[in-house]
Amino acid sequence: MKKPWLLILSCVILIAAILTGCSGPSATTPPATTAAAPSATPSATPSATVSSGSGETFNIRIGGGLPPGHPTSATILRWKDKVESATDGRVKVTFYEAGTIGKSQELYDLALNGVVEAVHTAEFWTGGRFPLVEGVNSLPFTYASMDQLEAVDQALYDRGLLKELDPFKFLYFTPAAKMAIFNKNKIATLEDFSGQKLRASGINVKVVELLGATAVTIPGEEEYMAIERGVLTGNVTGADNVLSRKLYEVMKYGCRTEISMGGFVFIMNKNFWDKFPPDIQAAIDNVNKEERAAHLAAQNQAMENAWQELQTKMEIYSLTPEEADRWKAKVSPLIDEWVKSMKDKGFPADEIMEVVAEYTSK
């Protein structure tokens, strides 16, 4: 008689054990916490500002179009480190080089519309929306050095003559290089321009045409393939650009008699700038002043290094003084034409040229 009761008792114990195991942890046991898994495809445009326990932390995304390692954009990496240090980490900076957050011709609009917080853009990538900066920087056979050009640009800005920069928080100018002619075929005389197709932009389009070649305007990211395929025979550009984009692989000759200058502007979305507290604005302005000088010193050295290295990869030559005078005579009317065109558009061109003369005559 005892065995049926033992069997029933065993079944009750077994059922209770099963029910206990399925019911989960006791109400007094705290649940485990896990971090949300990151998205498999993180957004390319994260929120510009996030909250932190000690106040607001700002993320600055900077768009750029030059390839990684280019000495002109190296200033932005130095600026990044200096700003993060000067703000004790309250500002975090990410630099998207080589058009990875927007092509070179898109950078102006990306900053203007707040898609990114800042951009480092060439004046000639903006589709004519920096006509004064682009024109002043490209005046043929005008400047003796990048230092001279930067002094002109800064003086024009300080005197309120560059209203085209007003839609942005202007950070600083970064002169890039003296622009020279690099080509598949040697161009040592005016006659050698015949049949050549050179990448150019802005005033340099007319410079190339007056010298006797065909000017073609394409993005810098496409110039290597265009030269390789014969769409272009060469370029009006800086030695640093030829080196960083490895254009020496598709061109044989470089003329060290430079024609004009080129430059970049570092600008920030104005609405984003206004979100910074005063102490962060002051810290960034101090870094801007410091990096202006640091950029010039570094860029001058980088340009000299680039020319020296290119001598091992291409034939580098200079024009004879007589031939250089022929080139200058051909393009000299462009300066008067540019001044007239700017005056016709309502810009203070005469006052601008007085500033240019003031600094280039020193």
C-alpha positions as CSV (number, residue, x, y, z in Angstrom):
1,M,0.0,0.0,0.0
2,K,2.9,2.4,0.6
3,K,4.2,2.2,-3.0
4,P,1.3,4.2,-4.7
5,W,1.7,7.0,-2.2
6,L,5.5,7.1,-2.8
7,L,4.8,7.3,-6.5
8,I,2.4,10.1,-6.2
9,L,4.7,12.1,-3.9
10,S,7.6,11.7,-6.4
11,C,5.4,13.0,-9.2
12,V,4.4,16.1,-7.1
13,I,8.1,16.9,-6.4
14,L,9.0,16.6,-10.0
15,I,6.2,18.9,-11.3
16,A,7.1,21.5,-8.7
17,A,10.8,21.5,-9.8
18,I,9.8,21.9,-13.4
19,L,7.4,24.8,-12.7
20,T,10.1,26.6,-10.6
21,G,12.7,26.3,-13.3
22,C,10.3,27.9,-15.9
23,S,9.2,30.8,-13.7
24,G,12.5,32.7,-14.1
25,P,14.4,34.5,-11.3
26,S,12.9,35.6,-8.1
27,A,11.3,39.1,-8.0
28,T,14.1,40.1,-5.6
29,T,16.8,39.2,-8.2
30,P,17.8,42.4,-10.2
31,P,17.7,41.9,-14.0
32,A,20.9,41.9,-16.0
33,T,21.6,45.1,-18.1
34,T,23.2,45.1,-21.6
35,A,24.3,48.0,-23.9
36,A,22.4,48.5,-27.0
37,A,24.2,46.8,-30.0
38,P,25.7,49.3,-32.5
39,S,24.0,49.6,-35.8
40,A,25.5,47.4,-38.5
41,T,25.6,50.5,-40.8
42,P,26.5,53.5,-38.6
43,S,25.3,56.9,-39.8
44,A,27.8,59.0,-41.8
45,T,26.3,62.1,-40.1
46,P,26.0,61.5,-36.4
47,S,24.4,64.1,-34.2
48,A,26.5,67.3,-33.9
49,T,26.0,67.7,-30.2
50,V,25.6,65.1,-27.4
51,S,25.1,65.6,-23.7
52,S,27.7,64.4,-21.2
53,G,27.6,64.3,-17.5
54,S,29.9,67.3,-17.1
55,G,28.2,69.5,-19.7
56,E,27.9,69.7,-23.4
57,T,30.3,67.9,-25.7
58,F,30.5,69.1,-29.3
59,N,31.4,66.9,-32.3
60,I,32.9,68.7,-35.3
61,R,32.9,66.9,-38.6
62,I,35.2,68.5,-41.2
63,G,34.8,67.6,-44.9
64,G,37.9,67.8,-47.2
65,G,38.7,66.9,-50.7
66,L,42.5,66.3,-50.7
67,P,44.0,62.8,-50.4
68,P,45.2,61.6,-47.0
69,G,48.7,62.8,-46.2
70,H,48.5,66.0,-48.4
71,P,50.6,68.7,-46.7
72,T,47.9,71.3,-47.3
73,S,45.3,69.4,-45.3
74,A,47.8,68.5,-42.6
75,T,46.9,71.8,-41.0
76,I,43.5,70.4,-40.2
77,L,44.9,67.5,-38.3
78,R,47.1,69.8,-36.3
79,W,44.0,72.0,-35.7
80,K,42.0,69.0,-34.5
81,D,44.6,68.0,-31.9
82,K,45.1,71.6,-30.7
83,V,41.3,72.2,-30.4
84,E,40.7,69.0,-28.5
85,S,43.5,69.8,-26.1
86,A,42.5,73.5,-25.7
87,T,38.9,72.5,-24.8
88,D,39.9,69.7,-22.5
89,G,38.1,67.2,-24.7
90,R,34.8,69.0,-24.7
91,V,35.2,69.4,-28.5
92,K,35.8,66.2,-30.5
93,V,36.9,66.6,-34.2
94,T,36.7,64.1,-37.1
95,F,38.3,65.0,-40.4
96,Y,36.9,63.3,-43.5
97,E,39.6,63.5,-46.2
98,A,39.5,62.6,-49.8
99,G,35.8,63.4,-50.4
100,T,34.6,60.7,-48.1
101,I,31.8,62.8,-46.7
102,G,31.1,64.8,-49.9
103,K,32.9,65.6,-53.1
104,S,35.1,68.6,-53.4
105,Q,32.4,70.6,-55.3
106,E,29.8,69.8,-52.6
107,L,31.7,71.0,-49.6
108,Y,30.6,74.6,-49.7
109,D,26.9,73.6,-49.6
110,L,27.5,70.9,-47.0
111,A,28.9,73.5,-44.6
112,L,26.4,76.2,-45.5
113,N,23.4,73.9,-44.9
114,G,24.8,72.4,-41.7
115,V,25.1,68.8,-43.2
116,V,28.7,68.9,-41.7
117,E,30.0,71.4,-39.2
118,A,33.0,72.6,-41.1
119,V,34.9,72.2,-44.4
120,H,38.4,72.8,-45.7
121,T,37.7,73.8,-49.4
122,A,39.7,75.3,-52.2
123,E,38.3,78.6,-53.3
124,F,38.0,77.2,-56.9
125,W,35.9,74.2,-55.8
126,T,33.0,76.5,-54.8
127,G,31.5,77.1,-58.3
128,G,32.3,80.8,-58.3
129,R,30.8,81.6,-54.9
130,F,34.2,82.9,-53.6
131,P,34.9,85.2,-56.6
132,L,37.2,87.6,-54.7
133,V,39.3,85.1,-52.9
134,E,39.6,82.9,-56.0
135,G,40.4,85.9,-58.2
136,V,42.9,87.4,-55.9
137,N,44.7,84.1,-55.3
138,S,44.9,83.4,-59.0
139,L,46.3,86.7,-60.3
140,P,49.0,85.5,-62.7
141,F,52.7,86.3,-61.9
142,T,51.7,88.5,-58.9
143,Y,53.0,86.9,-55.7
144,A,56.5,86.0,-54.6
145,S,55.6,83.6,-51.9
146,M,52.7,81.9,-50.0
147,D,53.4,84.2,-47.1
148,Q,52.8,87.2,-49.2
149,L,49.5,85.8,-50.5
150,E,48.3,84.9,-47.0
151,A,49.1,88.4,-45.8
152,V,47.0,89.8,-48.7
153,D,44.0,87.5,-48.0
154,Q,44.1,88.2,-44.3
155,A,44.3,91.9,-44.8
156,L,41.3,91.9,-47.2
157,Y,39.3,89.9,-44.6
158,D,40.3,92.1,-41.7
159,R,39.3,95.2,-43.7
160,G,35.9,93.8,-44.4
161,L,36.4,93.4,-48.1
162,L,35.6,89.7,-48.4
163,K,31.8,89.8,-47.7
164,E,31.5,86.4,-49.6
165,L,32.8,84.7,-46.4
166,D,30.1,86.2,-44.2
167,P,27.7,83.2,-44.5
168,F,30.2,81.2,-42.5
169,K,32.4,81.4,-39.4
170,F,35.7,82.0,-41.1
171,L,38.5,80.2,-39.4
172,Y,41.6,80.9,-41.5
173,F,43.2,80.8,-45.0
174,T,45.6,78.0,-46.0
175,P,47.6,79.0,-49.1
176,A,48.4,75.8,-50.9
177,A,51.1,76.3,-53.5
178,K,52.5,78.2,-56.4
179,M,50.6,76.8,-59.4
180,A,52.9,75.4,-62.1
181,I,52.4,73.5,-65.3
182,F,52.9,69.7,-65.3
183,N,52.4,67.8,-68.5
184,K,53.0,64.6,-70.5
185,N,54.9,66.7,-73.0
186,K,57.5,69.3,-72.3
187,I,56.1,72.9,-72.5
188,A,59.1,75.2,-72.6
189,T,57.8,77.8,-75.1
190,L,54.5,79.4,-76.0
191,E,54.4,77.3,-79.2
192,D,54.5,74.1,-77.1
193,F,51.0,74.8,-75.7
194,S,49.4,73.9,-79.0
195,G,47.4,70.7,-78.8
196,Q,47.8,70.4,-75.0
197,K,44.8,69.9,-72.7
198,L,45.4,71.1,-69.2
199,R,43.2,70.9,-66.1
200,A,42.5,74.4,-64.8
201,S,39.8,76.3,-62.9
202,G,38.9,80.0,-62.3
203,I,41.2,82.5,-63.8
204,N,43.6,79.8,-64.8
205,V,41.1,78.6,-67.4
206,K,41.8,81.9,-69.3
207,V,45.5,81.8,-68.5
208,V,45.7,78.3,-70.2
209,E,43.7,79.5,-73.2
210,L,45.7,82.7,-73.7
211,L,48.9,80.6,-73.6
212,G,47.5,78.5,-76.4
213,A,46.3,75.2,-74.8
214,T,42.8,73.9,-74.1
215,A,41.5,74.2,-70.5
216,V,39.4,71.5,-69.0
217,T,37.8,71.8,-65.6
218,I,37.3,68.5,-63.7
219,P,37.4,67.5,-60.0
220,G,40.8,66.8,-58.5
221,E,39.7,63.3,-57.6
222,E,39.4,62.5,-61.3
223,E,42.5,64.0,-62.7
224,Y,44.8,60.9,-62.5
225,M,42.5,58.8,-64.6
226,A,41.8,61.7,-67.0
227,I,45.5,62.2,-67.7
228,E,46.1,58.4,-67.9
229,R,43.3,58.1,-70.5
230,G,44.3,61.2,-72.5
231,V,41.3,63.3,-71.6
232,L,44.0,65.6,-70.2
233,T,47.7,65.9,-71.1
234,G,48.5,67.8,-67.9
235,N,47.5,70.2,-65.1
236,V,48.1,73.6,-63.6
237,T,48.6,72.7,-60.0
238,G,51.1,72.6,-57.1
239,A,54.1,70.3,-56.8
240,D,52.5,68.9,-53.6
241,N,49.4,67.9,-55.4
242,V,51.4,66.1,-58.1
243,L,53.2,64.2,-55.4
244,S,50.3,63.3,-53.1
245,R,48.1,62.2,-56.0
246,K,51.0,60.4,-57.7
247,L,50.4,62.3,-60.9
248,Y,54.1,61.8,-61.8
249,E,53.1,58.3,-62.8
250,V,51.1,59.7,-65.7
251,M,53.1,62.9,-66.5
252,K,56.8,63.3,-67.4
253,Y,57.5,67.0,-67.1
254,G,57.2,69.8,-64.6
255,C,57.9,73.5,-65.2
256,R,59.1,75.2,-62.0
257,T,58.4,78.7,-63.3
258,E,55.1,79.1,-61.4
259,I,52.2,81.0,-62.9
260,S,49.9,81.8,-60.0
261,M,48.9,80.8,-56.5
262,G,46.2,78.6,-55.1
263,G,44.6,78.5,-51.7
264,F,42.0,76.9,-49.4
265,V,39.7,78.4,-46.9
266,F,38.7,76.7,-43.6
267,I,35.1,77.6,-42.7
268,M,32.5,76.5,-40.2
269,N,28.7,76.6,-40.3
270,K,27.7,79.9,-38.6
271,N,24.7,78.5,-36.7
272,F,26.9,75.7,-35.3
273,W,29.5,78.2,-34.2
274,D,26.9,80.2,-32.4
275,K,26.1,77.1,-30.2
276,F,29.5,77.2,-28.6
277,P,29.8,78.8,-25.2
278,P,32.2,81.8,-25.1
279,D,35.1,80.0,-23.6
280,I,35.1,77.4,-26.4
281,Q,34.8,80.1,-29.1
282,A,37.8,81.9,-27.5
283,A,39.9,78.7,-27.4
284,I,39.2,77.9,-31.0
285,D,40.0,81.5,-32.1
286,N,43.3,81.2,-30.4
287,V,44.1,78.0,-32.1
288,N,43.1,79.6,-35.5
289,K,45.7,82.3,-35.0
290,E,48.4,79.9,-33.9
291,E,47.7,77.5,-36.8
292,R,47.8,80.2,-39.4
293,A,51.5,80.7,-38.8
294,A,52.2,77.0,-38.3
295,H,50.6,76.2,-41.6
296,L,52.7,78.7,-43.6
297,A,55.9,77.4,-42.1
298,A,55.0,73.7,-42.6
299,Q,53.6,74.4,-46.1
300,N,56.7,76.2,-47.3
301,Q,58.9,73.4,-46.2
302,A,56.5,70.8,-47.7
303,M,56.5,72.5,-51.1
304,E,60.3,72.6,-51.2
305,N,60.4,68.9,-50.2
306,A,57.8,68.1,-52.9
307,W,59.9,69.8,-55.6
308,Q,63.0,68.0,-54.5
309,E,61.3,64.6,-54.5
310,L,59.7,65.3,-57.9
311,Q,63.1,65.8,-59.4
312,T,63.7,62.1,-58.8
313,K,60.5,61.2,-60.6
314,M,60.1,63.7,-63.5
315,E,62.1,66.1,-65.5
316,I,61.9,69.5,-63.7
317,Y,62.9,72.6,-65.6
318,S,62.5,76.4,-65.6
319,L,61.8,78.9,-68.3
320,T,64.4,81.2,-69.7
321,P,63.9,84.8,-68.5
322,E,63.0,85.7,-72.1
323,E,60.4,83.0,-72.4
324,A,58.9,83.9,-69.0
325,D,58.5,87.5,-70.2
326,R,56.6,86.2,-73.2
327,W,54.2,84.2,-71.0
328,K,53.6,87.2,-68.7
329,A,52.9,89.5,-71.6
330,K,50.3,87.0,-72.9
331,V,48.3,86.8,-69.7
332,S,48.8,90.3,-68.2
333,P,45.5,91.7,-69.7
334,L,43.6,89.2,-67.5
335,I,44.3,91.3,-64.3
336,D,42.6,94.4,-65.8
337,E,39.7,92.2,-67.1
338,W,39.2,90.6,-63.7
339,V,39.2,94.0,-62.0
340,K,36.6,95.3,-64.5
341,S,34.4,92.2,-64.1
342,M,34.4,92.5,-60.3
343,K,33.6,96.2,-60.5
344,D,30.7,95.4,-62.8
345,K,29.4,93.0,-60.2
346,G,29.5,95.6,-57.5
347,F,32.7,94.5,-55.7
348,P,35.3,97.0,-54.4
349,A,37.9,95.8,-56.9
350,D,40.0,99.0,-56.9
351,E,40.3,98.9,-53.1
352,I,41.2,95.2,-53.3
353,M,43.9,95.8,-55.8
354,E,45.3,98.6,-53.6
355,V,45.7,96.0,-50.8
356,V,47.4,93.6,-53.3
357,A,49.8,96.3,-54.4
358,E,50.5,97.3,-50.8
359,Y,51.7,93.8,-49.8
360,T,53.3,92.7,-53.1
361,S,55.5,95.8,-53.4
362,K,57.2,95.1,-50.1
